[in-house]
Amino acid sequence: MKHPIHPVLVHLPLGLWPAAFLFDLLSRMEIGGNAMVRLSFWAILLGLLAALFAAVTGLIDWLQVKRDKPAWKIGLYHMALNVVVIGIFLFNAKGRLQSFRFDTEVDTRAFVLSLVGTALLVGSAYLGGLMVYDHGVGVARHSKKRRRAVAEAAGANLPEEKKA
C-alpha cells in the first residue's frame, strides 16, 4: 500500500482495551450497571478482532527489519508482549461470555485481567513507539531524493542539500 498499515490498525485495540478497563471500573463503582458490563465485553471483543489484523501487519513490518539492528530485538519484545496481552484479553472475554448479558458488575478476576492487560498494552505501545521514533522503523521507506523532488514540486521551502 506504499505506507505502513500497522500504525493505523493498532489504534483500535489501544483505545478499546483501556476503555474496557474504564467500563469495568465504572461497573465496580456501581455506575451504569449492566450497560458498563456489556460495553466492556464488546470493547474487548472488538479489540481482539482489530488486534488480529494489527498483529499480521506488525509481523510483516518486523520481518523487514534487519536482525542486526536494535529495532529487531525491540520488535521481538513488542511482539511477545502483544501476544501475552491478546491472550489476557482472550481469556478475559471467554470468562465473561456466559454472564455479560445479566451481570451488573464485573467480577474481580475480570477486573484484574483488564487492569493487567491494559498495563502491559501501555508497555508494548511504548516499545512500538521506540521502534518508530528512535529507530525509524517504517519511516524512511522511500528514497530521500524522491521525497525531496515531490516536496520541491509542491513548492516547499527546503533547506539546501548538504554536500558530501
Secondary structure, DSSP 8 states (H G I E B T S, - for coil): --S-SHHHHTHHHHHHHHHHHHHHHHHHTT-STHHHHHHHHHHHHHHHHHHHHHHHHHHHHHHTS-TTSHHHHHHHHHHHHHHHHHHHHHHHHHHHTTTTTT-SS--HHHHHHHHHHHHHHHHHHHHHHIIIIIT-TTTS-S-HHHHHHHHHHTT---------
